[in-house]
Amino acid sequence: MNPPRTLNHDEIARRIPHQGNMCLLATVTAWDGDRIECQASSHQAADNPLRAQGRLGAACGVEYAAQAMAVHGALVAESMTTSLDAYSVPRAGYLASIRSVTLHTDRLDTVAAPLRISAERITGDDNTVLYSFAVNAGDTALLSGRAVVVLDASALSLPSVAPG
């Protein structure tokens, strides 16, 4: 099946667990098997659920990137099915680790331009994926980093622990 190349807010919300104003992304502007580009303006909304004490800190941009990764995973899974009937809800993903995060600003709510969120799959397998991500406003970098997403935590092998 070939999912659409661009998606609106409702189409995004159908593919991720976050609903209502917690679905932060407005559009998917482009994607392929390795990367996704999204836009959002919810950082300016007074009812943004990530706001604390009237402000939206730059670290909240990681959630925007995580939602882009979730949409990407759903679209890739959808593209690998042969029919809509064969497509099922994508496996839940969990943000297991973020690394090398660089914040270039203190706040997102003071940014006037729409956010441009990009995520690129660096490597991965059936259970874990490493992404690099960036959040920009126009040509201005706001934050960037890397994230590990675990798609099926029950499939990971855990070390044995001797009873104590």
C-alpha positions in Angstrom: 0.0 0.0 0.0 1.2 3.5 -0.7 0.3 5.9 2.1 0.0 9.6 1.1 3.2 11.7 0.9 1.7 14.5 2.9 -0.6 14.3 5.9 -2.8 16.8 7.8 -3.4 16.9 11.5 -6.3 14.4 11.5 -4.3 11.9 9.4 -1.4 12.2 11.8 -3.6 11.7 14.8 -4.9 8.4 13.3 -1.4 7.1 13.2 -0.1 8.0 16.7 -1.4 7.5 20.2 -1.6 11.2 21.0 -5.0 12.8 20.4 -6.6 16.3 20.8 -4.1 19.1 21.5 -1.5 16.5 22.6 -1.1 15.7 18.9 1.4 18.5 18.4 2.1 18.2 14.6 0.0 20.0 12.0 1.3 18.4 8.8 3.7 15.9 7.4 5.3 17.8 4.4 7.5 14.9 3.1 8.7 11.5 4.0 10.4 8.4 2.7 11.7 5.2 4.2 14.6 7.0 5.9 13.3 10.4 6.9 10.3 12.6 7.7 9.6 16.4 7.6 6.8 17.9 9.6 5.4 21.3 10.6 3.7 22.5 13.7 2.4 25.8 15.1 1.0 24.3 18.4 4.1 25.8 20.2 2.2 29.1 20.1 -1.0 27.8 21.5 -1.9 28.9 25.0 -3.5 25.5 25.7 -0.4 23.5 24.6 -0.4 20.7 27.2 3.4 20.8 27.5 3.4 24.4 28.8 4.5 24.9 32.4 4.0 28.2 34.2 2.8 29.8 31.0 5.9 28.9 29.0 7.0 26.1 26.6 10.7 25.2 27.2 12.9 24.3 24.4 13.4 20.7 25.7 9.7 20.1 24.8 10.9 20.1 21.2 12.0 16.5 21.9 8.3 15.5 22.1 7.7 17.1 18.7 10.5 15.1 17.3 9.2 11.9 19.0 5.8 12.4 17.4 7.5 12.8 14.0 9.4 9.5 14.6 6.1 7.8 15.6 4.4 9.0 12.4 7.4 7.9 10.4 7.3 4.4 11.9 3.5 4.2 11.2 4.0 5.3 7.6 6.8 2.9 6.9 4.8 0.0 8.4 1.8 1.1 6.3 3.9 1.2 3.1 5.1 -2.4 3.7 1.5 -3.8 3.7 -0.2 -4.9 0.5 -3.7 -3.7 1.3 -5.5 -1.6 3.8 -7.1 -4.7 5.2 -3.6 -6.1 6.0 -2.6 -2.9 7.8 -3.0 -2.9 11.5 -2.2 -0.4 14.2 1.6 0.0 14.4 3.3 -1.3 17.4 3.7 1.1 20.3 7.1 2.7 20.4 8.8 4.0 23.5 11.5 6.7 23.6 14.2 4.8 25.4 17.1 7.3 25.2 17.9 10.7 23.9 21.6 11.7 23.4 23.6 14.7 22.2 20.7 17.1 22.6 21.7 20.6 21.9 19.3 23.4 22.7 19.9 26.7 20.8 17.1 28.6 22.5 15.4 28.6 26.0 11.8 28.7 24.8 9.6 27.5 21.9 6.5 29.6 22.7 8.3 32.8 21.8 9.2 31.6 18.3 6.9 33.3 15.8 7.5 31.0 12.8 6.1 27.5 12.4 8.3 24.7 13.7 9.9 22.5 11.1 10.6 19.1 12.6 12.8 16.5 10.9 13.8 13.0 11.9 16.1 10.7 10.0 16.5 7.0 10.7 20.2 6.2 11.1 20.0 2.5 11.9 17.7 0.0 13.4 16.1 -3.5 13.4 12.7 -4.9 14.0 12.8 -3.8 17.7 14.9 -0.6 18.0 15.5 2.4 15.8 18.1 5.1 16.2 17.0 8.5 14.8 18.7 11.9 14.5 16.3 14.8 14.8 16.2 18.6 14.5 13.6 21.3 15.2 14.0 24.5 13.3 12.1 27.7 12.7 12.9 28.9 9.2 16.7 28.8 9.0 17.1 29.0 12.8 18.1 25.9 14.6 16.2 25.4 17.9 17.3 22.0 19.0 18.8 18.8 17.7 19.8 15.4 19.0 19.5 11.6 18.6 16.9 9.3 20.0 16.5 5.5 20.4 13.0 4.2 20.0 12.1 0.7 21.2 9.3 -0.7 19.2 8.6 -3.9 21.2 10.1 -3.9 24.7 8.9 -7.4 25.3 11.1 -8.7 22.5 14.3 -7.4 24.0 16.4 -9.9 25.8 17.1 -8.9 29.4 20.1 -10.2 31.4 19.4 -12.9 33.9 19.4 -11.9 37.5 20.2 -14.4 40.1 17.6 -14.6 42.9 18.9 -12.9 46.0 
